[in-house]
């Protein structure tokens, strides 16, 4: 079969044989290698605009920006259709959906057979991490979607440079839009085979396969096998007035301010002193032990796939600035008079002349705050933006060695239980602190308000193997990291009796981050409590905060022992759900916490 529209970018027989096999299965009309050139990308954009797959936005106001709508039944990651297919169910664990690999392959091959007839196949060689670096891992995504190609060109380092260094260890990624049939939509990972397969979806989170599928689910499996960590973490650098920069990695479940922290703007009191904040990554961190015994981290991605609603000049000006050129907007509202975009929260009042995300005319009278389906932009609408366009992107973003991590922060959304910040006593206790991470539901649309959802290390949907084994891997890493980062838990979402947030959040969170970094460096003392180490209230800088007093800080740092005792019962229940692979050390930590609370 010779359906190639351009030359192979590699002579690797293993690669070419796999591509021939997938082409014979899916039967495309033609095959194109993605070379990473702007000329080829521009040609694809023009073609996508000619078919309606993309809409070109205002070149003066949003240069090189495009708009895309997904199918109405295809707007988010589908956790119930996401599988980890290992030889035994025990290897995948109780948190993941599992099916026997042979059974799943048979099911998928039927769905892929002939799925690209009348369509074009694109071959995307891509690298997660700086090409050729110790951290880098190579993948090839086969897809029949130009939208996927253009997103992968933003989100990964893709093209000829990658193809030239590819070897037999590459991760095989096959995606076909097919019929977008919800009942036959699958996002499947075969960790032992280095293979990812996605079918019947066109939504980014299910089809940009370098992102969560490779960089977390497959990479977490590889990390365990090879002795490193692939984590759902931001990487933030704080530059001090003397020029020193210290780095944190932070894991937060959705709706807990992760991107805002990754791109925070220092409060005025710190800006005047010369402090700066640098974004290395907003979503994923790969961490390895360096020759100096410290943990070093890279962001394996090349762009940001961010949630649009709520992003504005107040909440995250850096993220907004990043979207102003070279961006793909998905399922936001389209402003037809000037061909720009809008979403809830971008401005206080919506503009006129809007088409809602499905393509129909929309005005504010159609919006019901209690029903998110009436919004102009889909609540999960997205922007895909180049990291290099972010005003606060770190000078170390492309450093192949990564950055040294001084502290790891775990966070959740808890109204009463967790204090503003506390420190784990040691690495083992820190793993326990990450393992018990939780958030409370906030909106009635998601069910009952205040229900606690356990999300260990913010990795519940993204661990490519048994969660108990994942905890064991974290504990084992502690034995080889000779210069360990300190581990902390934060909670920006403590509320008063009226349900109002006590801590101002956003950029002011830097005040807590600075205490974390000082504590990690041994520069400040702390008070021992039942749950770990708490800051001395006077060590949290509140200068310039009109509504926060030292008494407010004391309230934020208080520990409600009865609430924690209730939480312990919930933790034990969750560990039992994960199964018998939960390490004994974590049960020991739970026993110790319960004993401390009883003192």
N, C-alpha and C positions, 0 to 999 in steps of 0.2 A: 504493500500500500504506500503510495507517495502522495499524500495530501498536504504536505508541508508548504506553507506560503513563504517561508524563509529558512535559512540554513540552521541546522542543529547548532546549539551553543556548546555542546559537549559531545565527545566521542565515547563517553562511559557506556559500556555495553549494558550494564545492569540498569542504568537509567533509561536508555533507549528501548530495551526490551520491555520494561514496565510500561513506558508510554505507549508502545505498540499494542501491548495487551489491553490497556485501558481504552485505546482508540478503537480496537476491534470490538470491545464490549459496548461502547457508547455510540459508535458509528457517526462521528461528526463529518460534515462536508469538507472541512479544511482544518489544518493545525498550524498555529502560529506560536513561535517562541517569543516570550517577552524579554526584550534586551535591555530595558531600563533607560532607553534614550527618550528625551523629551519629544523628538520627532514622532516616534511611534505612539507615545502616550497621546499626543495631540491628534493624531490620526484616529485613535480609538475614541477620543472624546467627540470628535466630529461625527463619527459613525453612530455613537450612542445618542447623540442629539437628533440625528436624522431619523432614528427609529422611535424616539420618545422615551428611551430608557433614561436619558438625562435631559435636563433643561438648563441651557446656559443662562447664568445670572448676569446682572449689570456689570460690564467690564470696568467701568469707571469706579463704581462704588464697592464692588466685590470682585477684584481682578482674579481671573482664572478660577472662579468658583462655579459650582454646579449643584443642581437640585435633583433629587431622586425620590420617587415614591415606591414603597414595597407593596405587595399584595395586602389587602385588609386583614387576612388571616395569618400574616407573617410579619409581626412587628417587634418581636422580642426573642431572647434566648428561650428555648423550650427544654426546661430541665427534665420534664417527664418523658421526653423523646431523646434524651442524651444518655448514651450507654458507655460503660467500660467493659470490654469483652476480653476477659482473661481466661486461661484454661480452666480455672475453678472459680466458683462464685465467692469462695472465701477470700481469694486474692483481691477481688474487687471490693468486698466488704458490704455492710448493710446500708451505708450512706449512698452508695452508687446504684444505679440501675444496671443489671447484668443480664447477659444472654450468652449461651455457649458460642464461641467464635465461629465454628463451622456452620451452625444454624443461622447466625447473623449474616455471615458472608453469602450464604445461599439466598437469604431474603433480600439483601442489598443488590446482589448481582441481577436479580429479576427486575428490580426497579431501575437499575442503570442501563439494562439492555436496550439499545436503540434510543436512549434518552437524548442524544445530541444530534439525531437525524435532522437535517435542515438547518443546523446551527454550526457555529464555529467553536473549535476547541483552542484554548489558550494554555500554554505551558509557562508557569511562573517559577523560575529558580529564585529562592530567597534565603536570606540569612537572618536568624534571630541573634542579634549582637553584631559587633563590628566584624566585618569579614576577615577571617584569618586569625582572630584573637582566640585566646584560650577559652573564653566564654562561649564563642560562637557555635551555633548549631544550624545545619543547613536543611531546608525542606524544598520540595517541589509541589506546588499546587496546580492541579489540572482543573480547569473550570470552563464553563460555557457562558460566563457572564462578564461583560466588559466592566460593569459596576464593581465586581469583585477584583478584577485586574487593577483598576484605578485605585481602589482602596488599599490593596496590597502594596502598590507602588508608594503610597503615603506611609503605611503602617510598618513596612519592613524595608530592609536593604535588598533590593531585587534587581535582577538582570544579569548581563554578561559576566560581570566581575564575580558573581556568585557561582555561575555555571562553570567557570574556569577552575574552581577549587573543590567541586563536588566529588564525593566518593560514595562508596556503597552504603554508608551509614545514614544516608539522607532519610528524612521523614517523608513518607508518601502521603499525599493529600489529594483526594478526589472529591470534586464537588460538581453536581449537576442540578440546575434549577428544576428540571423535569416539569411536573404539573403543579407544583406548589401545593400538593395534596397533603392536608394536615394529618390525615390518618396514616399516611405513608411517609411522614417526615422523620428522618433519623439523622442524628449527629453522633457518630460512633467512633470510639477509640479502641485500637488493638495495640496495647502498650508493648507486648512481646514482639509484634511485627513492625513496630515503628510506622503505624498506618492510621490515618484519619479518613473517614468517609462521611460526607454530608450530602443529603439528597432531599429534594422537594422544599427547599427554602431559598430565599434570596435575601434574607435579613442579615446584616453585617455580623452580628454576634454568632450566627450559625454557619457563616460561609467565609469570613475572613479567617482562614484556618490557622494562620500563624499566631493568632491572638490567644484566646483562652484555651483553644483546643491543643495547640502545640506548646505555647509558652508556659502553660500551667499543667494541663492534664498529662500530656506526654512527658513534658520536661520534669514534672515532679517525680514521675517513675524513673526517668533517666538519672535525676539527681540522687535518688535513693541508691540506685545501682552504682553510681560513680562517685558518691561522697560529696554532694553539694546540695543546695536548696533552691527550688523554684517556688517563689511565693507571690501571693496577691498583695503586693506592697508598693507604696509610694517610696521614692527616695528624695529626700530634701536636704540641701546644704544650707547652713547658717554661717555667713561670713561675719567675723567679728571686726571691730574697728581696727585691730592690729593686723588685719589681713589673713588671719587664720580662719579656715573653714572646717566646721565639724558637720558630720552627716548622720542623719537618722533614717531608718527604714520603718515604715508604719503600715499596719494591716487594719483595715476598717471595712465592715460590711457596707452594703449600699445604703445611701441616705444618711451617712454618718460624717460627711464633710471631707472625704478623702482627697478629692481633686482640689478643693479649696485650700486644704492644708498644703498640698504639694506645690501650689502656686501662690502661697500666701504673700501678702505685702506687709512688711513690718509696720507696726504702729508708729505714729509720728515720733513718740518719745525715743524709739530706737533708731528710726531713720536719721534723726538729727545727730545721733552719736556715731553714725557711720555703719550701722548694721545693714546687711543685705541678705536676701533669701534667694536660693538658686534651686530650680527644678531639675533634677536628674531624671525622675520618672514619676508618673501619676498613677500607675496601675500594677505593674509587674516588676519584680526584682529577682535576678538570679544572683545567688551569693555563694562565694567560694572562700576557702581558707587560704590566705596569702602566706608567703614565706615568713612574714613577721608574726604569724599566729593570729592575726586579726581576720575578721570577716570583711571581704571586699565585695561590693555589689555593682552590677550593671543593670541598666534598663535595656532588655533585649529588643524593645520596640523602637520604631523610628518616627512614630507619630502618636496622636491622641485620638481616641474614639470616645468622645465625651457626650454626656447627656445634655441636650440643649435647654429644656425648660428650667427656669430658675437661674440660668447663667446671665449675669448682667454686670453693669459697671460697678455696682456696689458689692455683689457677692463674689465675683471673680473677674476683675478687669483684665488680668493676664490671659485667662482662657478666652475671653471675648476677643481680645486683640489678636489672638492666634488664629481666629476664624476669619479674619478680614481679607485674606487672600489664599489662593491655592487650596481651597477647602471644598469638601463634598458635604452637603446638608441632606439629611434623610428624614422624611416624614415630619418636617416642620411646616409652618404655614408659608404660603407664597404670596408676596405683595405684588400685585399685577401692574400697578401704575408705574413702578420704577424697577421691577424685576429684582427685588431684594427679598429677604426672609424675615420672619417674625416667629416668636414663640412666647408662651405665657411666662411672665417675669422679665422679659427683655426690656419692656417699658411699662409704666404704670397703666397706661391705656392702650388698647390695641389700635393700630392705624385702620384707615378705610381700605377698601379694595383688596380684601384678603380672600384667598382660596384656602380652605382648611386642608389638612394633610391628605385627605382622600380626593381632593380636587374640586369640591363644590364651594360656591360663594358662602362666606361666613361673616357674621357680625356679632357683637358682644351680647345682643339679646338672646342668642342661641346658647349661651354658656351658663351652665349650672355648676357652681363650685362643688356640689356634692356628687357630681357625675363627671368623672374625668373624660369619659368618652365624648363629651360635648365640647372639649377644648379644641382650639384651632390647630395646635400642634399635638401630635401624639405624645402622651406623657413620657414615652421612651424614645422620642425623636433624638437624632444624633448629629454630631458634626465629626468629620474625619479631617484632621488638620495636621500639618507638618510641625514636628517638634521644633525645628529650626526657626519657625516663625513666632515662637513664644518669647515675649520680652524678657522673661526671667529664666530662660533655658541655661543650664549650667555650662560653664566653660569646659567642664569635664564630661559632658554628655557623650562625646565620641572617644573618650579615653579607653583604649582596649583593656586596660588593667582595672577599670572601675574606680570606685571610691571606697575609703575605709569607713566602716560603720561603727560609730561610738555607742549608739543606743537603738534598741528595737522598741517600738511603741505598738501596743494592741489597744483598740478602742471599740466602743459600742455605744448604743443609745439606751441609757437607763435613767428613768425618772428619779429614782431614790437610792438604789442599791450601791452603785459604784461611786466613789468620790471623784473629784476633779482629776486627781492623778495619784498613783501610788507605785512604788517600786517593788519588784520581786526580790526575794532574799538572795537568790542564786539562780544558776541556769536551770536546774531541775524545777524549782518553783516557778521560774519564768515560763517554762514549757507548759506547766499547769495553768498559769494565768492566760496563756494563749489558747489552750485547749478548752477553757470554760467561757471564752468570749461569747457574748450574747447581745442581742438588741431586742427592744420591745416594739411591737407593731404600732404604727402611728396613725394610720388612716382606716376609717371604717370600711372603705372599699376593699381593703386587704383582709377583712374579717374583723374579729374582736380587737379592740384597742388594748394595748398593754400586755399582749401575749408575748412571752419570752421565746425567742428563736435562737437556739445554739448554733453558732457559726465559727467553729474552731479556726483560729488564725485567718478568718475570713475566707477559708478554703473549702467550706462544705460542698459547694457545687463544682469544685475544680481539682480535687485530689484524684490522681489517676490510679489509685490503688486503695487498699484497706486503710481506713482512717486510724485504726489502732497501730498499724505498721508505720503510718506517717508520724504519729506521736513518738514511736520508738526511734525513728530516724532522727527526729529533733533531739531526743535525749542522747543518741549516739554522737551527733555532731558536737555536742558539748564536751565530749571526750577528746576531740581533735582540735577544737578552737582553744589555743592556749591563752590568747588575749581576748577574752569574751566581751561582747557588748553587754551593757546593762539592759535589763528588760523592764518595761513599764506598762501600766494600763492607764488610759485616759478616758474621760467621759465629759464631753462638752455639754451634755443635755440634761443635767440635773435641773429639776423644777421645784418651785415653791408650792405652797398649799393651794394656790390658784391655778397651778399648771403652767406658770410662766417660767421661761428659762432664767436661771440665776446668773450664769456666766455669759458674757457677750459674744464669745465665739469668734469665728472668722479670723481676721488678722491678729486679734488679741490672743489667739491660741499660742502665738510665738512666746508669750510670757511664760507659759507652761513648758514649751519646748526648751527654752533657755535654762529653766530649772533642771529639766531632764538632762541636758548636756553638762551642766555644772555638776550635777550629782554623779553622772557617769564618769566624770573626770576626778571625782573625789574632792571637789572644791566646796561643797556645802554638806552640812549634817542633815539628818532626818530623824523623825520620831518612829520608833517601832510600834506597830499596831498588830491586831490579830490577823490582818490580811497581807501585811508586808510593811514597807517603810513609807511614811507620809511626810510631805514637806512640812517644815516649820512655817506656819502661816505668814510670818514676816519675810520669808524667802521667796514668796511669789510677788513679783513687782506689780503693784497696782497704780503706779504713778500715771496720772492722766485719765484714769477711769472714774468718772463722776459717780456712777451708780454702784461701785464696788468698794466696800470698806474691808478692814481687817476682819470684822465680824462676819462679813459675807464669805470671805475666804475660809474662816473657821467652819462655817456651815457647809461649804462646798467640800471640805476635807473630812467631815464627820462620817463615822461608820455606824450604820444602823445594824446592830448585831442580830436583831430578830429577822430583819429582811435578809441578811446574809445566811441565817440558818435555814430559812425557806429556800434560798437559792441552792444551798448544799444538797437538799433533797432533789432538786431539779437536775443538778449536776450529776448526781449518782444515777439517776434515771437515764440521763443521756449517755453516760459511759456504758451502762448496761445495754442500751440500744446499739451502740457501736459494736459491742461484742467482746468476746474473751481475749481479743488481742490488745485491748487497752493495757499499757504497761502497769505493772504493780506500783511503780514509783509514783504514778499519778493518783492512784487510790491512796497511797501513803500521804501525799500532799493534801488530799481531800480530808483524810482522817485528822491530819495536823490542823487544818483550818477549822474543822468542827470542834476540836479540843480547845483551840485558842479562843473561839467564840464562847465557849462555856466557862472560860476562866473569869 
